[in-house]
Amino acid sequence: MSFSWSRVGTWIVAFVVGAVYGIAGTIAHAYTLAWFPLGLLLALIGSAALLAAVRLLTSDRWAALGTGFGLMVATLVFSGAGPGGSVVVPQTGLGIVWTIAVPLLVAMVVAWPERLPRMTTTAAPDAREEPDAATGARTADRASAHDGSA
């Protein structure tokens, strides 16, 4: 792999986009609709979709990792106490889930294999078939002639 300024630029842009999503998810994760954690669900879906899109569109683990670092840095920065003592991510169940889920999403997307192995099924040759003398190929016609079914 050779050095390329365009790849470095891609990583920087990926980091910034990840940070923007991280800020949005960190702020929105606490929103609930009655008992349903809608903000957390949308933040996780959006973050997972962003990470998957970056990984699939760039075919580069490093770009996905840059996006993930942006997500994690934004979560870390906004999880601490601010200068006035306010905390964006309080230590509640939703906050803990958000703080743990982001690195897990990043690890899953970055560690995903480049290509999954294809499942191919090959049929075993029928034991009744005999190879053709001229071509060496097995023919079903000759096999059916031997068992009298033709």
C-alpha positions as CSV (number, residue, x, y, z in Angstrom):
1,M,0.0,0.0,0.0
2,S,1.5,3.3,-1.1
3,F,1.1,6.7,0.5
4,S,-1.7,8.8,-1.0
5,W,-2.8,12.3,0.0
6,S,-6.3,11.5,-1.2
7,R,-6.5,8.6,1.2
8,V,-5.4,10.8,4.1
9,G,-8.0,13.4,3.0
10,T,-10.6,10.6,3.0
11,W,-9.6,9.6,6.6
12,I,-9.9,13.2,7.8
13,V,-13.3,13.7,6.2
14,A,-14.4,10.3,7.6
15,F,-13.3,11.4,11.1
16,V,-15.2,14.7,10.9
17,V,-18.3,13.0,9.6
18,G,-18.1,10.5,12.4
19,A,-17.7,13.3,14.9
20,V,-20.8,15.0,13.6
21,Y,-22.8,11.8,13.9
22,G,-21.3,11.1,17.3
23,I,-22.4,14.6,18.5
24,A,-25.9,14.1,17.1
25,G,-26.2,10.6,18.6
26,T,-24.8,11.7,22.0
27,I,-27.3,14.5,22.3
28,A,-30.3,12.5,20.9
29,H,-29.7,9.1,22.6
30,A,-31.6,10.2,25.8
31,Y,-34.9,10.9,24.0
32,T,-37.6,8.5,24.9
33,L,-41.2,8.2,23.6
34,A,-43.1,7.1,26.7
35,W,-41.1,3.9,27.7
36,F,-39.5,3.4,24.2
37,P,-35.8,4.6,23.8
38,L,-36.4,6.1,20.4
39,G,-33.4,8.4,20.5
40,L,-31.0,5.6,21.3
41,L,-32.5,3.3,18.6
42,L,-32.2,6.0,16.0
43,A,-28.7,7.0,17.1
44,L,-27.5,3.4,16.9
45,I,-29.1,2.8,13.5
46,G,-27.7,6.0,12.1
47,S,-24.2,5.2,13.4
48,A,-24.3,1.6,12.2
49,A,-25.5,2.8,8.7
50,L,-22.8,5.4,8.5
51,L,-20.1,3.0,9.5
52,A,-21.3,0.4,7.0
53,A,-21.7,2.9,4.2
54,V,-18.2,4.2,4.7
55,R,-16.7,0.7,4.8
56,L,-18.7,-0.5,1.8
57,L,-18.3,2.6,-0.4
58,T,-14.5,3.2,0.3
59,S,-13.5,-0.5,0.6
60,D,-11.1,0.8,3.2
61,R,-11.0,-0.3,6.9
62,W,-9.0,2.8,7.8
63,A,-11.7,5.1,6.6
64,A,-14.3,3.1,8.6
65,L,-11.9,3.3,11.6
66,G,-11.5,7.1,11.1
67,T,-15.3,7.4,11.2
68,G,-15.5,5.2,14.3
69,F,-12.8,7.3,16.0
70,G,-14.8,10.4,15.3
71,L,-17.9,8.8,16.8
72,M,-16.0,7.6,19.9
73,V,-14.2,10.9,20.4
74,A,-17.4,12.9,20.2
75,T,-19.1,10.5,22.7
76,L,-16.1,10.7,25.0
77,V,-15.9,14.5,24.9
78,F,-19.6,15.0,25.5
79,S,-19.8,12.3,28.2
80,G,-17.6,14.2,30.6
81,A,-18.6,17.2,32.8
82,G,-18.5,20.5,31.0
83,P,-16.9,23.7,32.4
84,G,-20.2,24.6,34.1
85,G,-20.6,21.1,35.5
86,S,-23.3,20.0,33.1
87,V,-23.2,16.5,31.7
88,V,-24.7,15.6,28.3
89,V,-24.6,11.8,28.9
90,P,-25.8,11.1,32.4
91,Q,-24.9,7.8,34.0
92,T,-28.2,6.2,33.2
93,G,-29.0,2.9,31.5
94,L,-29.4,4.7,28.1
95,G,-26.1,6.6,28.6
96,I,-24.2,3.4,29.4
97,V,-25.7,1.5,26.5
98,W,-24.8,4.4,24.1
99,T,-21.2,4.6,25.5
100,I,-20.6,0.9,25.1
101,A,-22.5,0.3,21.8
102,V,-20.5,2.8,19.8
103,P,-17.1,1.1,20.2
104,L,-18.8,-2.3,19.6
105,L,-20.3,-1.1,16.4
106,V,-17.0,0.3,15.3
107,A,-15.2,-3.0,16.1
108,M,-17.8,-5.1,14.2
109,V,-17.6,-2.9,11.1
110,V,-13.8,-2.6,11.0
111,A,-13.2,-6.3,11.7
112,W,-15.8,-7.5,9.1
113,P,-14.0,-9.6,6.5
114,E,-13.3,-8.1,3.1
115,R,-15.2,-10.9,1.3
116,L,-17.3,-13.6,2.8
117,P,-16.6,-17.1,1.4
118,R,-19.2,-18.3,-1.1
119,M,-21.2,-21.3,-0.4
120,T,-21.0,-23.5,-3.4
121,T,-22.7,-26.9,-3.6
122,T,-21.5,-29.4,-6.1
123,A,-23.5,-32.5,-6.8
124,A,-21.6,-35.7,-6.5
125,P,-21.5,-37.8,-9.7
126,D,-24.0,-40.6,-9.8
127,A,-22.3,-43.9,-9.2
128,R,-24.3,-45.5,-12.0
129,E,-22.9,-43.1,-14.6
130,E,-20.0,-44.3,-16.7
131,P,-17.5,-42.0,-18.5
132,D,-18.0,-41.6,-22.2
133,A,-15.1,-43.2,-24.0
134,A,-14.8,-40.4,-26.6
135,T,-15.0,-37.4,-24.3
136,G,-14.4,-38.8,-20.8
137,A,-17.6,-37.1,-19.7
138,R,-20.3,-39.0,-17.7
139,T,-23.6,-39.4,-19.5
140,A,-26.9,-40.2,-17.9
141,D,-28.1,-41.9,-21.1
142,R,-25.5,-44.6,-20.9
143,A,-26.2,-45.1,-17.2
144,S,-29.9,-45.5,-17.8
145,A,-29.2,-48.0,-20.6
146,H,-27.3,-50.2,-18.1
147,D,-30.1,-50.4,-15.6
148,G,-32.8,-50.9,-18.2
149,S,-34.8,-47.8,-17.4
150,A,-34.5,-46.2,-20.9
